Amino acid sequence: MRVAVIGAGAVGGYFGGRLAAAGDDVIFLVRGRTLEALRSGPLQVKSIKGDFEVRVAATDEAAEIQADVVLVAVKAWQVPEAAEAIRKMATRDSVAVPLQNGMEAPEQLAAVLGWERVAGGLCRIVAEATGPGKIDHYWAEPSLAFGELRPIAHRQRLEQLREAFVGADVRCDIPGDIAKAMWTKFLFIAPWSSLAALTGLPIGALRSNPEMRARLVAGLHEMDEIARRKGSDLGPESVSKTLAILDGLPADTTSSMQRDVVAGRPSELEAQTGAVVRFGREAGVPTPAHDAIYAELLPLEKRARGLA
């Protein structure tokens, strides 16, 4: 199986690197300093599951790529650009598997590629890109899940991809309801990321502060109801289970959106907090917790994007 990975940050670098280290046919679509790093030396992964280095194929020319499956591992706001890159690839029937936080990437990809080429997907990992071609995975068992949101023309490729990841010692499954799995991941990441980005606090300080914890719980309940209204009932214990996971994170853990906001970089605000606000309006669910955070973060996001 030929696998293309768009992006070589924490997600693309780790999961694509694991496949490459296991001997699978992998090529990265990257640019700039990351392209230079991957062409001049190995992809370097520091991981609690074992450090490794692997030389990988890399290009910045989408038209050069032949792939059966494309892992879309860019930031959420870069997904439309990634869709155009997939459209330009030499293989015209590859299956795109998005791994972004949030719920909107599959639809954005399908708008360009058609639903017959797009799966739903998610990943779980706590890691950071510490430099071009350098990844630090420092907590949690990395895992992926993907599946059909709508019928895919080459659905067997998802099973082949799962087998490749299992062979690379990466936990991977194809759940019966990938939309529900995506909502469960989104429930975990969005309220925490939003509040962490606003306060700049690591998870330990956030969860131990009574006021912040109350806001976090309120945000979780908002999202849980939105998911239910949109057809994904996450179950009566979804909020308590999510809180238990957050309570188990190392105290100094920060979210990727938080790190971007603190550094003054463009973030996934629209794909996370903004999406919750939009989904709430569409579903008729009030979202005061997310509304307040979104209003406070939006000026920072506009400044980071040169819009203010």
BARO-309215 format. One line per 8 residues: number of its first residue (from 1); their letters; for each residue x negated, y negated, z negated of N, C-alpha, C. Coordinates in steps of 0.05 Angstrom, whole numbers. Layout:
<setis>
NUM = A = X/Y/Z/X/Y/Z/X/Y/Z | ...
</setis>
This chain:
<setis>
1 = MRVAVIGA = -17/24/0/0/0/0/-18/-25/0 | -10/-44/17/-25/-69/18/-10/-90/2 | -24/-103/-17/-12/-122/-35/-26/-149/-32 | -10/-170/-28/-20/-197/-28/-12/-210/-54 | -29/-226/-65/-23/-241/-90/-27/-270/-84 | -5/-286/-87/-7/-315/-83/-13/-327/-111 | -37/-338/-114/-45/-349/-139/-63/-330/-155 | -83/-342/-168/-102/-325/-184/-106/-338/-211
9 = GAVGGYFG = -84/-348/-223/-84/-358/-250/-81/-336/-269 | -70/-342/-293/-67/-321/-314/-51/-297/-304 | -29/-302/-290/-12/-280/-281/-23/-266/-257 | -28/-281/-235/-38/-269/-211/-66/-256/-215 | -83/-271/-230/-110/-261/-234/-110/-235/-250 | -93/-234/-271/-93/-209/-287/-81/-186/-272 | -56/-189/-263/-42/-166/-251/-54/-158/-224 | -61/-178/-208/-75/-172/-183/-102/-160/-187
17 = GRLAAAGD = -116/-170/-208/-142/-159/-214/-141/-130/-223 | -120/-123/-239/-117/-95/-248/-113/-77/-224 | -97/-85/-204/-93/-68/-181/-119/-65/-165 | -134/-87/-161/-159/-87/-146/-179/-69/-161 | -181/-71/-187/-200/-55/-202/-194/-25/-201 | -168/-19/-196/-160/9/-193/-164/20/-165 | -173/3/-147/-179/11/-120/-157/6/-100 | -136/-8/-108/-115/-15/-89/-123/-36/-69
25 = DVIFLVRG = -110/-37/-47/-115/-57/-25/-102/-83/-32 | -118/-102/-43/-107/-127/-53/-121/-150/-40 | -106/-171/-32/-118/-196/-23/-104/-219/-36 | -120/-239/-44/-109/-263/-58/-107/-286/-38 | -85/-300/-39/-81/-325/-24/-85/-348/-44 | -108/-361/-41/-115/-383/-60/-129/-404/-44 | -137/-426/-58/-150/-447/-44/-169/-462/-64 | -183/-481/-53/-200/-499/-69/-222/-484/-84
33 = RTLEALRS = -226/-492/-109/-247/-480/-126/-242/-451/-132 | -217/-443/-133/-211/-415/-138/-220/-398/-115 | -215/-407/-90/-224/-392/-67/-254/-390/-67 | -268/-412/-73/-297/-412/-73/-307/-392/-94 | -294/-392/-118/-303/-374/-139/-300/-345/-131 | -277/-338/-119/-272/-310/-112/-289/-301/-89 | -297/-319/-72/-314/-311/-49/-343/-309/-57 | -351/-324/-78/-379/-324/-85/-385/-304/-108
41 = GPLQVKSI = -365/-295/-122/-370/-277/-145/-345/-261/-152 | -347/-245/-173/-324/-229/-180/-302/-244/-195 | -278/-234/-193/-256/-242/-211/-264/-232/-239 | -263/-249/-259/-272/-241/-286/-248/-242/-305 | -242/-220/-317/-220/-218/-336/-230/-209/-363 | -225/-226/-383/-230/-219/-411/-203/-211/-422 | -202/-187/-433/-176/-176/-441/-178/-159/-466 | -157/-160/-483/-156/-142/-506/-153/-113/-498
49 = KGDFEVRV = -146/-108/-473/-144/-81/-463/-170/-72/-449 | -190/-89/-451/-216/-83/-438/-224/-103/-417 | -247/-115/-421/-257/-135/-401/-264/-120/-375 | -261/-135/-353/-270/-123/-328/-277/-146/-308 | -293/-139/-288/-299/-156/-266/-295/-140/-240 | -285/-153/-220/-280/-139/-195/-283/-159/-171 | -297/-151/-151/-298/-167/-127/-272/-163/-111 | -260/-185/-103/-234/-184/-89/-235/-199/-63
57 = AATDEAAE = -217/-191/-44/-214/-206/-19/-197/-231/-25 | -205/-253/-13/-190/-278/-17/-191/-295/9 | -169/-309/14/-167/-326/37/-149/-349/31 | -151/-371/46/-132/-393/45/-115/-394/70 | -116/-374/87/-101/-372/112/-80/-351/110 | -55/-359/107/-34/-340/104/-31/-322/129 | -36/-333/152/-32/-318/177/-51/-295/179 | -72/-294/163/-91/-272/164/-82/-247/148
65 = IQADVVLV = -61/-251/133/-53/-230/113/-34/-210/124 | -41/-185/121/-23/-162/126/-16/-150/99 | 10/-150/91/17/-140/65/44/-127/66 | 47/-106/49/73/-94/46/89/-107/24 | 75/-117/4/88/-130/-19/72/-155/-25 | 85/-177/-32/72/-202/-40/81/-208/-69 | 61/-210/-87/66/-219/-114/64/-249/-114 | 85/-263/-121/86/-292/-122/79/-301/-150
73 = AVKAWQVP = 54/-310/-154/45/-315/-181/36/-344/-185 | 49/-362/-170/43/-391/-173/62/-403/-194 | 57/-428/-201/76/-442/-219/103/-445/-206 | 124/-448/-222/151/-448/-211/156/-469/-190 | 144/-493/-193/149/-514/-173/135/-509/-147 | 117/-489/-146/103/-483/-122/115/-460/-106 | 138/-449/-115/151/-427/-102/160/-434/-74 | 172/-457/-68/180/-463/-41/156/-463/-22
81 = EAAEAIRK = 133/-473/-31/109/-473/-14/99/-444/-10 | 101/-427/-31/94/-399/-28/112/-385/-8 | 137/-392/-8/156/-380/11/148/-385/40 | 139/-410/45/130/-417/72/105/-402/79 | 87/-398/59/63/-383/64/69/-354/71 | 89/-342/58/97/-314/64/108/-313/92 | 124/-333/99/136/-333/126/114/-333/148 | 91/-345/142/69/-347/161/51/-322/162
89 = MATRDSVA = 55/-304/143/37/-281/142/41/-263/166 | 21/-248/173/22/-231/197/43/-210/195 | 48/-200/171/69/-180/167/96/-194/163 | 115/-187/178/141/-202/178/162/-188/161 | 156/-166/148/176/-152/133/167/-145/105 | 147/-160/95/137/-155/68/159/-162/47 | 158/-150/24/176/-155/3/163/-174/-18 | 177/-196/-24/166/-215/-43/176/-209/-71
97 = VPLQNGME = 158/-209/-90/165/-204/-118/156/-228/-135 | 175/-245/-143/167/-269/-158/163/-261/-188 | 143/-274/-200/137/-268/-228/138/-293/-246 | 153/-314/-236/154/-339/-251/172/-337/-275 | 168/-355/-294/187/-360/-315/212/-373/-303 | 236/-364/-310/260/-377/-300/276/-358/-282 | 297/-369/-270/316/-353/-255/319/-362/-226 | 305/-383/-218/311/-395/-191/292/-386/-169
105 = APEQLAAV = 270/-374/-176/250/-367/-155/261/-348/-134 | 276/-327/-141/286/-309/-120/303/-324/-99 | 321/-341/-108/338/-356/-89/321/-375/-72 | 301/-387/-83/284/-405/-68/269/-389/-46 | 259/-365/-53/246/-348/-33/265/-339/-12 | 289/-330/-21/309/-320/-2/318/-341/18 | 318/-366/10/326/-388/28/308/-389/53 | 284/-379/50/264/-380/72/262/-352/85
113 = LGWERVAG = 262/-331/69/255/-304/78/279/-287/82 | 302/-294/70/326/-276/70/325/-257/47 | 349/-251/36/351/-234/12/340/-206/17 | 340/-197/42/331/-170/47/301/-166/42 | 287/-189/37/258/-188/32/251/-197/4 | 270/-202/-13/264/-214/-39/276/-198/-62 | 258/-192/-81/266/-178/-105/268/-198/-128 | 280/-189/-150/277/-203/-175/254/-192/-191
121 = GLCRIVAE = 241/-209/-207/218/-199/-221/211/-216/-245 | 194/-205/-262/184/-219/-286/159/-205/-295 | 144/-220/-311/120/-208/-324/119/-217/-353 | 105/-202/-369/101/-209/-397/71/-207/-402 | 60/-230/-410/31/-230/-416/26/-257/-431 | 7/-256/-449/-2/-281/-462/-31/-284/-454 | -36/-302/-436/-63/-305/-424/-66/-333/-413 | -91/-341/-408/-97/-367/-396/-118/-364/-375
129 = ATGPGKID = -117/-381/-355/-140/-384/-337/-159/-404/-349 | -183/-394/-355/-203/-411/-368/-222/-424/-348 | -219/-419/-323/-235/-431/-302/-228/-417/-276 | -237/-427/-253/-232/-413/-228/-241/-384/-228 | -222/-366/-224/-229/-338/-223/-236/-326/-250 | -228/-339/-272/-234/-330/-299/-208/-329/-315 | -201/-306/-326/-176/-302/-341/-182/-292/-369 | -168/-302/-388/-170/-293/-416/-143/-283/-425
137 = HYWAEPSL = -140/-257/-427/-116/-244/-438/-121/-237/-467 | -106/-251/-485/-113/-249/-513/-91/-238/-531 | -67/-233/-521/-47/-221/-538/-25/-208/-521 | -12/-188/-532/11/-174/-521/3/-154/-500 | 19/-133/-498/15/-113/-478/26/-123/-451 | 9/-127/-431/18/-138/-405/38/-118/-392 | 59/-128/-381/78/-111/-367/93/-127/-346 | 105/-112/-327/121/-124/-306/147/-108/-303
145 = AFGELRPI = 166/-122/-292/191/-109/-284/201/-122/-259 | 212/-107/-241/224/-118/-217/245/-99/-206 | 262/-110/-189/283/-94/-178/300/-110/-159 | 321/-98/-148/338/-110/-128/359/-128/-141 | 360/-153/-134/382/-170/-140/404/-167/-119 | 395/-163/-95/413/-156/-72/398/-135/-56 | 411/-120/-39/398/-99/-24/373/-108/-9 | 351/-93/-11/326/-99/2/322/-79/25
153 = AHRQRLEQ = 311/-89/47/307/-71/70/288/-49/65 | 266/-54/51/246/-34/45/244/-30/15 | 265/-20/3/266/-17/-26/246/3/-36 | 237/22/-20/218/41/-29/191/28/-36 | 186/5/-26/161/-9/-33/160/-17/-62 | 183/-22/-74/184/-29/-102/175/-5/-119 | 184/19/-112/175/43/-126/145/48/-122 | 136/43/-97/107/46/-92/91/26/-108
161 = LREAFVGA = 101/2/-110/87/-18/-126/86/-10/-156 | 109/0/-165/109/9/-193/89/31/-198 | 87/49/-179/68/71/-182/39/61/-182 | 34/40/-165/8/29/-164/0/16/-190 | 19/1/-203/13/-11/-228/9/10/-250 | 26/30/-251/23/51/-271/-5/64/-267 | -13/68/-242/-40/79/-237/-62/61/-245 | -56/35/-247/-76/16/-256/-74/10/-286
169 = DVRCDIPG = -59/27/-300/-56/25/-330/-41/0/-338 | -21/-8/-322/-4/-31/-329/24/-21/-332 | 36/-27/-355/64/-19/-359/82/-33/-339 | 99/-17/-326/116/-29/-305/141/-12/-302 | 164/-25/-298/188/-10/-294/207/-24/-275 | 226/-9/-266/247/-19/-248/273/-16/-263 | 282/-36/-278/306/-33/-294/331/-31/-276 | 352/-20/-288/377/-18/-273/390/-45/-268
177 = DIAKAMWT = 384/-65/-285/396/-92/-282/373/-112/-285 | 361/-119/-263/338/-137/-264/346/-165/-271 | 371/-173/-264/380/-200/-272/381/-202/-302 | 392/-182/-316/393/-182/-345/365/-183/-357 | 347/-168/-345/319/-168/-355/306/-196/-352 | 312/-209/-329/302/-236/-325/313/-256/-345 | 339/-254/-350/352/-272/-370/340/-267/-398 | 334/-242/-404/322/-236/-430/295/-249/-433
185 = KFLFIAPW = 279/-248/-412/253/-261/-412/256/-291/-413 | 275/-302/-398/280/-331/-398/289/-341/-425 | 305/-325/-439/314/-332/-466/290/-334/-485 | 271/-317/-481/247/-318/-498/230/-342/-492 | 226/-349/-467/206/-369/-460/217/-398/-460 | 241/-403/-451/250/-431/-446/253/-447/-472 | 269/-438/-492/272/-455/-516/246/-460/-530 | 229/-439/-532/203/-442/-545/185/-461/-529
193 = SSLAALTG = 183/-457/-503/166/-474/-487/175/-503/-488 | 201/-507/-487/212/-534/-487/204/-549/-513 | 210/-536/-535/205/-549/-561/175/-551/-566 | 159/-532/-558/130/-533/-562/118/-555/-545 | 128/-559/-520/118/-580/-503/125/-607/-515 | 148/-610/-527/157/-635/-539/140/-642/-563 | 135/-623/-580/121/-628/-606/91/-625/-604 | 81/-609/-586/53/-602/-584/44/-582/-605
201 = LPIGALRS = 63/-570/-619/57/-552/-641/53/-523/-631 | 34/-508/-642/32/-480/-636/56/-466/-649 | 60/-441/-642/84/-427/-650/86/-424/-681 | 63/-420/-694/64/-417/-723/75/-441/-737 | 66/-465/-730/76/-490/-742/104/-495/-734 | 111/-487/-710/138/-492/-700/159/-475/-715 | 154/-450/-718/173/-432/-730/175/-435/-760 | 154/-446/-773/155/-449/-802/166/-475/-811
209 = NPEMRARL = 171/-494/-792/183/-520/-799/214/-517/-798 | 228/-521/-820/257/-516/-820/272/-531/-798 | 266/-556/-793/280/-572/-773/274/-561/-745 | 249/-555/-739/241/-545/-713/254/-517/-709 | 254/-501/-730/266/-474/-727/295/-476/-721 | 309/-495/-733/337/-498/-728/342/-506/-699 | 325/-524/-689/328/-532/-661/322/-508/-642 | 303/-492/-649/296/-469/-634/320/-449/-633
217 = VAGLHEMD = 331/-444/-656/354/-426/-657/378/-437/-641 | 382/-463/-643/404/-475/-628/400/-472/-598 | 375/-475/-589/368/-472/-561/372/-443/-552 | 365/-424/-569/369/-396/-562/399/-389/-559 | 416/-400/-577/445/-395/-575/456/-407/-549 | 447/-431/-542/456/-443/-517/450/-425/-493 | 426/-415/-492/418/-399/-469/433/-372/-469 | 436/-360/-492/450/-335/-494/478/-337/-483
225 = EIARRKGS = 492/-359/-489/519/-363/-479/519/-368/-449 | 500/-383/-439/498/-388/-410/494/-361/-395 | 476/-345/-405/471/-319/-392/497/-303/-391 | 512/-302/-414/537/-287/-415/557/-298/-394 | 559/-324/-393/578/-337/-374/570/-331/-345 | 544/-327/-340/535/-321/-313/533/-291/-307 | 545/-275/-324/547/-247/-318/526/-229/-330 | 509/-239/-348/489/-223/-361/492/-225/-391
233 = DLGPESVS = 508/-206/-402/512/-205/-431/488/-192/-443 | 472/-208/-459/447/-198/-470/451/-183/-496 | 475/-182/-506/481/-166/-530/482/-183/-555 | 496/-172/-576/500/-188/-600/475/-194/-616 | 453/-180/-612/429/-184/-627/407/-198/-611 | 414/-209/-587/394/-220/-570/379/-243/-583 | 393/-261/-597/379/-283/-610/361/-274/-632 | 371/-256/-649/354/-246/-671/330/-230/-661
241 = KTLAILDG = 334/-215/-640/312/-200/-629/291/-219/-617 | 300/-240/-604/281/-259/-592/266/-274/-614 | 280/-281/-635/266/-294/-658/245/-276/-670 | 251/-250/-672/232/-231/-683/207/-230/-667 | 210/-231/-640/186/-231/-623/170/-257/-627 | 184/-279/-628/170/-305/-632/157/-305/-660 | 169/-294/-680/157/-293/-706/133/-275/-707 | 131/-257/-688/108/-239/-687/84/-249/-671
249 = LPADTTSS = 87/-271/-657/65/-282/-642/43/-293/-661 | 18/-291/-653/-3/-304/-668/3/-333/-673 | -3/-343/-697/6/-370/-704/-5/-392/-686 | -28/-388/-673/-40/-409/-656/-31/-407/-627 | -12/-389/-621/-4/-386/-593/10/-410/-582 | 4/-418/-558/17/-440/-544/29/-430/-518 | 48/-444/-507/60/-436/-482/46/-450/-459 | 49/-439/-435/36/-450/-411/48/-478/-405
257 = MQRDVVAG = 74/-481/-408/86/-507/-403/76/-528/-423 | 74/-519/-448/63/-537/-469/35/-546/-462 | 18/-528/-454/-10/-535/-447/-11/-555/-424 | 7/-551/-404/7/-570/-382/17/-597/-390 | 38/-599/-406/48/-625/-415/27/-639/-432 | 15/-625/-451/-5/-638/-468/-29/-648/-452 | -36/-634/-431/-58/-642/-414/-51/-663/-393 | -25/-671/-392/-17/-691/-373/-14/-680/-344
265 = RPSELEAQ = -11/-653/-342/-8/-641/-315/21/-637/-309 | 28/-634/-283/55/-626/-276/62/-599/-290 | 87/-596/-299/94/-573/-314/119/-559/-302 | 128/-538/-315/152/-524/-306/177/-535/-320 | 177/-560/-327/200/-572/-341/226/-567/-326 | 226/-572/-300/251/-570/-284/260/-541/-282 | 241/-522/-280/248/-494/-277/256/-481/-303 | 249/-494/-326/256/-483/-352/278/-500/-365
273 = TGAVVRFG = 270/-522/-378/289/-538/-393/310/-550/-374 | 301/-561/-351/319/-573/-332/339/-552/-321 | 329/-528/-316/347/-507/-306/368/-499/-327 | 361/-498/-353/380/-492/-373/402/-513/-374 | 394/-539/-372/414/-560/-371/433/-557/-347 | 421/-552/-324/438/-549/-300/456/-525/-302 | 445/-502/-311/461/-478/-313/484/-483/-333 | 478/-497/-355/499/-503/-375/522/-518/-363
281 = REAGVPTP = 515/-539/-347/537/-554/-334/553/-537/-315 | 539/-521/-300/553/-503/-281/572/-483/-295 | 562/-473/-318/578/-452/-332/597/-464/-353 | 597/-490/-356/614/-502/-376/605/-497/-405 | 579/-495/-409/567/-490/-435/552/-515/-444 | 560/-528/-466/545/-551/-476/517/-543/-484 | 497/-560/-478/469/-554/-484/456/-578/-498 | 466/-587/-520/454/-611/-533/425/-607/-541
289 = AHDAIYAE = 417/-584/-549/389/-579/-557/370/-583/-533 | 377/-571/-511/360/-574/-487/363/-601/-475 | 387/-613/-476/391/-640/-465/372/-660/-477 | 370/-659/-504/353/-678/-519/324/-674/-512 | 315/-649/-511/287/-644/-504/281/-652/-475 | 299/-646/-457/295/-653/-429/292/-683/-426 | 309/-698/-439/309/-728/-437/283/-739/-447 | 271/-727/-468/246/-737/-479/222/-729/-462
297 = LLPLEKRA = 223/-706/-450/200/-696/-434/200/-707/-406 | 223/-714/-395/225/-723/-367/206/-746/-361 | 204/-767/-377/185/-789/-371/156/-780/-369 | 149/-761/-386/122/-750/-385/117/-734/-359 | 138/-719/-351/136/-704/-326/133/-723/-302 | 149/-744/-302/148/-763/-279/120/-776/-278 | 109/-782/-301/83/-795/-301/62/-775/-291 | 64/-750/-299/45/-730/-291/46/-726/-260
305 = RGLA = 69/-730/-249/72/-727/-220/69/-753/-204 | 61/-774/-218/57/-800/-205/82/-813/-196 | 104/-808/-210/130/-819/-203/139/-841/-222 | 122/-848/-241/129/-869/-260/105/-886/-267
</setis>
